[in-house]
Amino acid sequence: MGSSSGEGEPRVVICLYDLTLWFLKHTNRFPKNWRLTLGDRIDRLLLDMLALAHQARMPSDKRGQLQKLSEGLELLRALTRLSVDLKCLQGRQYECAAKQIDEIGRQIGGWIKQPRVGVGALGG
């Protein structure tokens, strides 16, 4: 999963963008009975998280935005596991998504722990 653009973006934003792109391609292939419920919920959640990551780059209420982002990531973990249990994602797909989710979680945690979070925080 590699983003072709994103110079100057924090690494967490790039990874979240890549994960969103990956999921959008996969949720589109969920079985019809789950595409409009589970697939749409995952898509909306990831798009909201991507917006939060961009907002967290701004000076106002970074910690609050990052906390919401962390909470969204935990929900994404649960929805991803549910997708596997409902046979919407295969084991290898789950492994790929779980690795990215874990990496994003570490980056968010590091960003939260920084005493003063700057625009270029966690840059790649």
C-alpha positions in Angstrom: 0.0 0.0 0.0 1.9 3.0 -1.1 0.6 6.5 -1.6 2.0 8.3 -4.7 1.5 11.7 -3.1 1.6 13.1 0.4 4.9 14.9 0.6 5.0 17.0 3.8 2.0 15.0 5.2 2.4 13.4 8.6 3.0 9.6 8.2 -0.2 8.8 10.1 -2.2 10.7 7.5 -0.5 8.9 4.6 -1.0 5.5 6.2 -4.7 6.3 6.9 -5.2 7.5 3.4 -3.7 4.2 2.1 -5.8 2.1 4.4 -8.9 4.1 3.3 -8.1 3.5 -0.3 -7.5 -0.2 0.3 -10.8 -0.6 2.2 -12.9 1.4 -0.4 -11.7 -1.1 -3.0 -12.6 -4.1 -0.8 -15.9 -3.0 0.7 -17.2 -2.5 -2.8 -16.8 -6.3 -3.2 -18.5 -7.3 0.0 -21.5 -9.6 -0.5 -24.6 -7.6 -1.4 -26.3 -8.2 1.9 -23.4 -6.7 3.9 -22.2 -4.1 1.4 -24.9 -1.5 2.3 -24.6 -2.0 6.0 -21.2 -3.1 7.1 -19.3 -1.9 4.0 -20.9 1.6 4.1 -20.2 1.9 7.8 -16.6 1.1 7.4 -16.3 3.5 4.4 -17.9 6.3 6.4 -15.8 5.6 9.4 -12.6 5.7 7.5 -13.5 8.9 5.6 -14.4 10.5 8.9 -11.1 9.4 10.4 -9.2 10.8 7.4 -10.9 14.1 8.0 -10.0 14.0 11.7 -6.4 13.3 10.9 -6.2 16.3 8.7 -8.0 18.5 11.3 -5.5 17.3 14.0 -2.8 19.0 12.0 -4.3 22.3 12.8 -3.5 24.2 16.0 -6.9 23.9 17.7 -7.9 21.0 19.9 -5.4 18.5 18.6 -5.7 16.3 21.6 -9.5 16.0 21.2 -9.2 15.3 17.5 -6.5 12.6 18.1 -8.6 11.0 20.9 -11.6 10.8 18.5 -9.3 9.3 15.9 -8.0 6.7 18.3 -11.6 5.8 19.3 -12.5 5.5 15.6 -9.5 3.2 15.1 -10.8 0.9 17.8 -14.2 0.7 16.2 -12.5 0.0 12.8 -10.7 -3.0 14.5 -14.0 -4.4 15.6 -15.7 -3.9 12.2 -12.7 -5.5 10.4 -13.0 -8.6 12.6 -16.7 -8.7 12.0 -16.0 -8.5 8.2 -13.9 -11.6 8.5 -16.4 -13.5 10.6 -19.1 -12.7 8.1 -16.9 -13.9 5.2 -16.6 -10.4 3.7 -12.8 -10.4 4.0 -10.5 -13.4 3.8 -7.8 -14.2 6.3 -4.9 -12.7 4.2 -7.0 -9.5 3.7 -7.6 -9.3 7.4 -3.8 -9.7 8.1 -3.0 -6.8 5.7 -5.7 -4.5 7.2 -4.7 -5.4 10.8 -1.1 -4.6 10.2 -2.0 -1.2 8.8 -4.5 -0.6 11.7 -1.8 -1.5 14.2 0.7 0.8 12.6 -1.7 3.7 12.5 -2.5 3.1 16.2 1.1 3.3 17.1 1.5 6.5 15.1 -1.6 8.1 16.8 -0.3 7.1 20.2 3.0 8.7 19.5 1.3 11.8 18.2 -0.9 12.0 21.3 2.2 11.6 23.6 4.1 14.5 22.0 4.1 17.5 24.4 3.4 20.0 21.6 2.0 18.5 18.4 3.3 20.3 15.3 2.0 20.4 11.8 4.8 18.1 10.6 4.5 15.6 13.5 5.3 12.1 12.6 6.4 13.0 9.2 7.9 10.2 7.1 
